[in-house]
Amino acid sequence: MKKNTIVSLADANYFPLLEELINSIKRFKESENVAICILDAGLNKDQKEKLSTKVDEIKSAEWDIEVPQSKVKEKEWLKSQVSRAFLPKYFPNYEKYLWIDCDAWVNDWSSVELYFQACDNGKLGITQTIGPGYKITSKVNWLFGKLAIIKSQNFKHAIKSKIGIDKARKLAFAPHINIGVFSLEKNSKGWSLWQNNLSETLKAGNIFGSEGLAINMSVYIDDLETEFLPLNCNWITSNLLPKYDENQKTFVEPYLPNYKIRARSAYKLIEIDEKFKVFKGGISVIDIGAAPGSWSQYASKVVKNGTIISIDLKKMEKINNTIQIEGDFTEPNIQAKIKNNLHNPVDVVMSDMAVNTTGIKDVDAIQTGELCKEAMVFSKDVMSEKGIFIAKIFMGRSFNEIVALGKKIFREVKVFKPKSSRKDSKESFIICKNLR
Ligand SMILES: C[S@@+](CC[C@H](N)C(=O)[O-])C[C@H]1O[C@@H](n2cnc3c(N)ncnc32)[C@H](O)[C@@H]1O
């Protein structure tokens, strides 16, 4: 009987990511001694059959804490936010549990060992979302140029979940703990602490995020003994892109001493590239709405000696191989500046431009849609015949117009929702190929 288990959860849409996670575990010989257990939050029959040959146990996820149907809205995958606090109930035969979200994967076996070691003696093994290179920990709105209104992720959730201002303040500037990967022993008091906090946060807050807030409360308010593991044990690529080390053929931290990334989370552009085969060495790319720069960074890694022009209203840090233009893309002089830097037609134009949200979803979607259309029309002028255009769009009123414009300019138009894009966000991506 295997002593320890790795657990994850998926529904039918996330199944491909779950398969990648399982494959990333199984490529290590050491995985033979660790069970893989899966919580099913809406997998289909074929998927379950396929899984049954690869994993040790599959159980249906339940609502372990009752939540009103009005909050669920048929999003059964939200069970993952609750059931992960009850793992020994589902899979009682193990000593230690390592949870890994299905959109993450194991890059180095030492991370699995560290998590299992970290949870010895009832401790929680987990990683904080803080480390060298992280630039933003909280959102700030400046009033009259001087007065800062600061909203941290923990504080925002705490207020929404009505856990009381004192507790909210205690959590406000504690480094956020990411619950996407964690370890706990079967008999740890961490489970009941977390479950009690989760019952409290679920009462008023959204389901999504409640489990994270509850674990932050357990650690920072209830003082659950915790082993804080290095950032590279749960590397979130949407916060800071790793570097690719050509010699070791693996991802490493972007700053010296470039430690190997042990476990990493998926990212939208990487998924788009994997599906549509957008980037290759030597091509030219325009990245519009590029700050803080993770798309450009990824492009710079994959196009190698190619060229990238990155444009944004905001100043960006220097990225290899990129020409950076600061300014409003919709201004004719900025578009002229881009064109002046081109010597040949470009291969890829991508736009992740998004306006500062007003909170009124229709207005945000329309304004971002206008930016997308402008980028599309611009790409027609600068792109090679076989060029590819990628842009973020929001489902909403302008959606049909954007697709129609895409079909007018390009021969092939696809709309794609990456698995790493939150299901409850209206964001999607349009991918257009081959100019008409
Ligand atoms: C979601 S962020 C882009 C993130 C980026 N793809 C990355 O991976 O780091 C959207 C960006 O669009 C930029 N933006 C919005 N309107 C713009 C405009 N008219 N011209 C240039 N950039 C714009 C914003 O400044 C913001 O940095």
The ligand as a Gaussian input file, in Angstrom:
#p B3LYP/6-31G(d) Opt

LIG

0 1
 C       -3.662000      42.764000     -19.434000
 S       -2.407000      43.938000     -19.613000
 C       -1.292000      43.145000     -20.668000
 C       -0.500000      42.066000     -20.022000
 C        0.626000      41.581000     -20.908000
 N        0.137000      40.833000     -22.049000
 C        1.578000      40.680000     -20.147000
 O        1.561000      39.490000     -20.392000
 O        2.359000      41.173000     -19.321000
 C       -3.152000      45.114000     -20.637000
 C       -2.236000      46.248000     -21.039000
 O       -2.866000      47.003000     -22.081000
 C       -2.345000      48.309000     -22.009000
 N       -3.149000      49.238000     -22.823000
 C       -4.458000      49.543000     -22.697000
 N       -4.819000      50.443000     -23.604000
 C       -3.713000      50.707000     -24.362000
 C       -3.454000      51.570000     -25.470000
 N       -4.399000      52.341000     -26.011000
 N       -2.209000      51.593000     -25.976000
 C       -1.208000      50.825000     -25.444000
 N       -1.409000      49.996000     -24.404000
 C       -2.642000      49.931000     -23.859000
 C       -2.401000      48.616000     -20.515000
 O       -1.533000      49.677000     -20.182000
 C       -1.976000      47.264000     -19.919000
 O       -0.615000      47.275000     -19.576000

